[in-house]
Amino acid sequence: MYGTAVLGGGLGVGAVVVRGELSLWAVVLVGLVAFDLFGGAAANATAAAKRTFHAPGRAARHRLGFVAAHGQPFLLALVVPGLGWAAAAVIYALALAGAVAVTAAPGAVRRPVAFAVTVLAIGVTTVTVSVPDELAWLAPVLFVKLLLGHLLPEESRG
């Protein structure tokens, strides 16, 4: 998981450094967000994370709260020129709407619903939302981390 986080953070930093237009603070913030999202996408897919997020007593509201706490698009909109508030809001709203759809889906169809809303959210953002090229990873990785990694329980093997 740390390898994915480090490589993703490096990708995020490398992409913005090549542009050379951001302050050191902005480069660090992009790196931290990339580290969190790339690493979290891998970590949230582990059996240990699934057991934690879907343990007895952990309700849908806990998982939705985790998704809602991911305001990284807005943080990046503060420091990266070209990532507007409208784009950040669309990315964030799609993550939340997708999370509601996944948690509301009956268990038997939760997995295909999660994949459906993830690919649709990726499609909507890549076709309709303008983000700087160096942040093209933001929406797809955020959706994978939250909608596929975090919200899906571990499948029973049998």
N, C-alpha and C positions, 0 to 999 in steps of 0.2 A: 504494500500500500504506500509506504514511504517513497519507494522508487517512482511510482506513478505521480505522487505529489511533487517530488523534486523535479521530475522531467516536465510535468505540466507547468510548474512554477517557472522553470527555465524557459519553456516555450512562451509563456506569457510575457516574461521579462524580455526575452530575446526579440520578440515581435515588436514591442514598444520601443526598445532601445534602437533598433534598426531605423525606426522613424525619426528618432532623435528630437522629438518635439515636446517631450514631457519632462516635468520636474523630477528630481530624485524621489520626492515624496510620492508622486503619481506612479513612478516605476515600481517602487516598493509596494504600494497598495495593489497594483495589478499583479505583481508576483505573489503576494499573500492570497489574493482572491483565487488566482489560478492554482496555487498550492492546495487551498481548501477544496475547491471544486473538483479538480482532477483526482486528488487523493481521496476525497470523500466519495466520489463515484465508485472507486475501487473498494474502499473500506465498507461502504454501506451494502455491498453485495456479499459480504462475508457472513457465514453462519452465525458468528458471534454477534455481529451487529443486528442481524435479523432477530436473534433470540432476545436481545435487549429492547429493540424497538417494538417488538410484537409480544412481549412478555405478558403474562396475566396481569391485569390491572392497567395496562397501557391501552387506552382507548383511542379511537380515531381522532379525537380532539388533540391528543398529545402529538400524533403524527402530523396533523394539520398545523399545529403550532410550530413544529420544527420547520415545516415548509415555509410558513409565514415569516419565520425569523431570518430567512435567506434574502435579505435586501441588498445583496451585492450589486445587482444592476444599478441601483440608485447610488451606491458608494462610487462605482466607476463613473457614473454620469457626472459626479461632482468634479472629477479630476481628469477625465479623458475627453478632449475636444472631439466633437463628432458623434459622441454617444449622448443623444438628447434624452430629456426627461420622458418624452412620449415613448421612445424606444424602450427605455428602462421599464416604464409602466406596462407596456405590452408584454415584455418578457416575464415580468413579475406576475402579472395577471394571468397569463397562460399557465405558469407554474401552479398558481393557486387554484385556478379552475380545473386544471388537470388533476390536482391532488383531491379536490372535492369529488370529481368523477370517479377516481380510483377508489377512494374510501367509501363512496356510496354504492359501488358495484357489489353485487353478491359475490361471495367467495369463489364460486365456480367459474365466474367470468372475470374476476379481478385482474388476472395476469394479462389476458388479451386486451382488456380495457386500458390497462396501464401502457401497453405497447402502442395501442391505437392513439391514445391522447399524446403520447411522447412523440411519435412520428408526425402527427398532425401539428403539434406545437412547433416542432423543428421546421416543418414545411412552411407554416405561417410566418415564423420569424425570418427564415432565410429568403422568403419571397417578398414580404411586405415591410420588414423592419430594416432601417438603415443603421448599420453599426460600422465603425471603422474596421478595416480589414484585419488589423492586429487583434481585434476582439471577436472575430468570427466564431471562435470556439465557445464564447460565453453562454449563449442560449442552449445549444445542444448539450454541452457538458452539464449545465445546471439541471436541465430536464432529465438527463440520464441519472444524475446523482439522486435527485429527489423522487421522481416519478417511478423509476425502475428500481433504483437501489434502496431507497429509504422506505417506500410505501409497500413494497411487495414482501409478504412473509416468506420464510423459507419453505420450499416445497417439501412435503413429506416424501420420503423414499420408501418404496415398498414393493 
